[in-house]
Amino acid sequence: MHLDDPYHELGLAPGSSDAEVKAAWRRLSARWHPDRNDSPQALRKIQRINRAMEVIRSARGEPEAEAEDPAPGAEPTVEHPVSLTLEEVVAGCVREVRGEVVEDCADCEGSGLQLQATECSECSGAGHIRQHLWFAWVSSMVECTACQGHGKTRQGCTACAASGKAPASKYRCRVQVAPGARAGDLLDVTARVQGRQRQHRLALRLRVELQPHEFFTAEADGTLKCELPVDGFAWMANRWIEVPTPRGLQQMKLRRGYLSYRIKNAGLPWTNEAEAADCIVTVVPMFPEEFSREQEAAIDRLVTSNSGAAGTSAGDRMAAWTRLVDSWQDRRR
């Protein structure tokens, strides 16, 4: 297979670096690989791309190596964040992911230049021009800088305004997120791209992010912590209250004198898929800064009833203490 300009075939300028040559070959090979491109010209195109790579290697004195066969999905993977609540981490969820991606222009294959070269207007295709000096009879021929001596140039691609990029295309997909996802987890999925030029699939890499919660904070092992204000009188009376967990409200009994409680298996399944971590609840008993008249009266009744509650441990201790104080007072008289 004969090629007039192997650099032109790869969308490069003569003298491009080895890295540029290899990057261009990889990009074009991924685009024109017959496994992912249904165009009738795909096979012919991939042959020309591989032949261009061989010619450039041979011209540079490199040993000819068999061209690598890029996988059909060799194009760069697009990363997309997906934000989850702690409730979705516990139960799992289905998310619809949408976004936009900017790809190479199909008309110029990302080069920003027209694929077909035209005759250089500066040198009329000769590849060299006469250098203009003071004396015409001593002028010499020099290489044309406009076409670098090739006699042909490529104009800017009109489809993409010489940018090499196509208009943004929209992609979307639905992804199943399993329970136990953590911040920084990567999920590889495939999305369908709806572009102006064609429809195809796009490799997506979803990066999990966790949304801050209204009252939970998560530890590295999945333990949840929550600070919960409670009624001080309910705390004193050892009442039952409802405590929020990612799985819903849960009953918890307050114990007078205790401020920290542990609810088993109410945390996140980060260390053991079969068993969740715990939720630690710290209660803050809330009392009024000043008692109302009704509250004062109620407290007085409680004090009276507690002092006179004979037969109870508290009543007996209070009665014994009162007798001890009265006896001590009598001795002082």
Secondary structure as the mmCIF struct_conf table of DSSP 4:
data_model
#
loop_
_struct_conf.conf_type_id
_struct_conf.id
_struct_conf.beg_label_comp_id
_struct_conf.beg_label_asym_id
_struct_conf.beg_label_seq_id
_struct_conf.end_label_comp_id
_struct_conf.end_label_asym_id
_struct_conf.end_label_seq_id
BEND BEND1 ASP A 4 ASP A 4
HELX_RH_AL_P HELX_RH_AL_P1 PRO A 6 GLU A 9
TURN_TY1_P TURN_TY1_P1 LEU A 10 GLY A 11
TURN_TY1_P TURN_TY1_P2 PRO A 14 GLY A 15
HELX_RH_AL_P HELX_RH_AL_P2 ASP A 18 TRP A 32
TURN_TY1_P TURN_TY1_P3 PRO A 34 ARG A 36
TURN_TY1_P TURN_TY1_P4 PRO A 40 GLN A 41
HELX_RH_AL_P HELX_RH_AL_P3 ALA A 42 ALA A 59
TURN_TY1_P TURN_TY1_P5 ARG A 60 GLY A 61
HELX_LH_PP_P HELX_LH_PP_P1 GLU A 62 GLU A 64
HELX_LH_PP_P HELX_LH_PP_P2 GLU A 66 GLU A 68
TURN_TY1_P TURN_TY1_P6 PRO A 72 GLY A 73
BEND BEND2 GLU A 75 GLU A 75
HELX_LH_PP_P HELX_LH_PP_P3 PRO A 76 THR A 77
STRN STRN1 VAL A 78 LEU A 84
HELX_RH_AL_P HELX_RH_AL_P4 LEU A 86 ALA A 91
STRN STRN2 CYS A 93 VAL A 101
STRN STRN3 ASP A 104 ASP A 104
TURN_TY1_P TURN_TY1_P7 ALA A 106 GLY A 110
BEND BEND3 SER A 111 GLY A 112
STRN STRN4 LEU A 113 LEU A 113
BEND BEND4 LEU A 115 GLN A 116
STRN STRN5 THR A 118 GLU A 119
TURN_TY1_P TURN_TY1_P8 SER A 121 GLY A 125
BEND BEND5 ALA A 126 GLY A 127
STRN STRN6 HIS A 128 ARG A 130
HELX_LH_PP_P HELX_LH_PP_P4 GLN A 131 HIS A 132
BEND BEND6 TRP A 134 PHE A 135
HELX_RH_3T_P HELX_RH_3T_P1 ALA A 136 VAL A 138
STRN STRN7 MET A 141 GLU A 143
TURN_TY1_P TURN_TY1_P9 THR A 145 GLY A 149
BEND BEND7 HIS A 150 GLY A 151
STRN STRN8 LYS A 152 THR A 153
HELX_LH_PP_P HELX_LH_PP_P5 GLN A 155 GLN A 155
STRN STRN9 GLY A 156 GLY A 156
HELX_LH_PP_P HELX_LH_PP_P6 CYS A 157 CYS A 157
TURN_TY1_P TURN_TY1_P10 THR A 158 ALA A 162
BEND BEND8 SER A 163 GLY A 164
STRN STRN10 LYS A 165 LYS A 165
HELX_LH_PP_P HELX_LH_PP_P7 ALA A 166 ALA A 168
STRN STRN11 SER A 169 VAL A 177
HELX_LH_PP_P HELX_LH_PP_P8 ALA A 178 ALA A 178
TURN_TY1_P TURN_TY1_P11 PRO A 179 GLY A 180
TURN_TY1_P TURN_TY1_P12 ALA A 183 GLY A 184
STRN STRN12 LEU A 186 GLN A 194
BEND BEND9 ARG A 196 GLN A 197
STRN STRN13 GLN A 199 LEU A 210
HELX_LH_PP_P HELX_LH_PP_P9 GLN A 211 HIS A 213
BEND BEND10 GLU A 214 PHE A 215
STRN STRN14 THR A 217 ALA A 218
TURN_TY1_P TURN_TY1_P13 ALA A 220 ASP A 221
BEND BEND11 GLY A 222 GLY A 222
STRN STRN15 LEU A 224 ASP A 231
HELX_RH_AL_P HELX_RH_AL_P5 GLY A 232 MET A 236
TURN_TY1_P TURN_TY1_P14 ALA A 237 ASN A 238
STRN STRN16 TRP A 240 THR A 245
TURN_TY1_P TURN_TY1_P15 PRO A 246 ARG A 247
STRN STRN17 GLY A 248 LYS A 253
TURN_TY1_P TURN_TY1_P16 ARG A 256 GLY A 257
STRN STRN18 SER A 260 ILE A 263
TURN_TY1_P TURN_TY1_P17 LYS A 264 ASN A 265
BEND BEND12 GLY A 267 GLY A 267
BEND BEND13 TRP A 270 THR A 271
TURN_TY1_P TURN_TY1_P18 GLU A 273 ALA A 274
BEND BEND14 GLU A 275 GLU A 275
STRN STRN19 CYS A 279 MET A 286
BEND BEND15 GLU A 289 GLU A 290
HELX_RH_AL_P HELX_RH_AL_P6 ARG A 293 SER A 307
TURN_TY1_P TURN_TY1_P19 GLY A 308 GLY A 308
TURN_TY1_P TURN_TY1_P20 ALA A 310 GLY A 311
BEND BEND16 THR A 312 THR A 312
HELX_RH_AL_P HELX_RH_AL_P7 SER A 313 ARG A 332
#
